[in-house]
Amino acid sequence: MARALIHMPATAKAGDIVEIRALIAHPMESGYRAGADGRTVPQDVIRTFTCTYGGEPVFAAELHPAISANPYLAFFTRATVSGTLEFTWRGDRGFAQTERMTLTVTP
């Protein structure tokens, strides 16, 4: 399983804009590089990233082989209600990882 780092505030006031930063440790093999044995290393990239807040999608990205290893994504959302943000990465060869963080919204 890959290591994910997510930075976001634990609390926010209702209506505040919050910044969310997500990084996942993943080697991102393009499928064009030759390995030590001379054979092409199979492609292994993260294809999609999604974030839902209270079950509603707030951010989605489609990634391609040109993305760097350990992709870093940053985006903003408005704090509306206390709830869980769910971050999901999906990639080649059945790779999938989900992380959850809670945001507490105060009036």
N, C-alpha and C positions, 0 to 999 in steps of 0.2 A: 504494500500500500504506500502511496506517495505521501509526503509530508505537506500539509497545507498550513499556511499562515494567513490569518484573517485579522485585520485591524479595523475596528469600528468602535464608536462609543457604546458603553453599556446602557447609558441613559441619555435621554434628550427631551426637550420640551415639545409639546404638541405643535406641529407646524414647522419645526426646525428642519433645515436641510442637513443631512448627515453624510459624511464621506465614508465610503467603504473601500478598503484596499485588500485585495486577495492575491496571494502568490501560492503556486503549487510547485513543489519540487518534482520535476519530470524531465527525463533526458531529451525528449523530442527528437527522435531519429527520422530524418527526411526520407530515407529509402533510396538515396542516391550515392551514399558513401560506401566504399568497399571496406570490409572488415579485415582483420589480420590474415585470414585465410584467402583473401582475394574475392570472396563472394560479396554481393551487395547485402548490406545489413537491412533487414526488413523494416518497412515504415512503421513508426510507432509515435503518433502524435495525438495530442488532445484535440478533439474535433469540436466540442461544444462546451460552453460554460453558461449556466443559468443561475439566477438568484431570484427566489420568491420571498415575499414578505407577507406573512399572514395568509399564505396560500396563493397570493396573486403575483404574477411575474413582474419584476421591476427592472431586470436587466438580463440580456442574453447576448452572447457573442458566438459567432461561428469562426473557428480557427483553422488555419491552413498550414501546410508543411513549412512555409517560410517563417513561422513564428519561432521565437527563440526558445531555448531550453528554459525551464523554470518560469513559465509565463506569469506576468504581473498585470493585474487588471485593477483599475480604479474607476469608481463611479459614485454617483450621488443619488439619494432618495429622500423623500420627505417623511419625517416621523409623524405618523398619524395615530396609531394605537400600539399598545404594548403587544409584542408578539415575537415570533421566531422567524429569523431569516435563514433560509436553507440555500446552501451553495452546492451546486452539482457540476462536476466535470465528467465528461465522457470522451473516450478515445478509442483508438485502434486496439485490436486483440482483446476486446471485452473489458477494457479499462473503464471503471466508473468509481467515483468517490463522492461522498456527500458529507458536508460539515454543516453544523447548525450553531447559530449564535442567537442570543436573546437580546432584544432591545426593549427597555422599559421606558415608556413615555409618560411624562408628568404633565399636568395641566399648566 
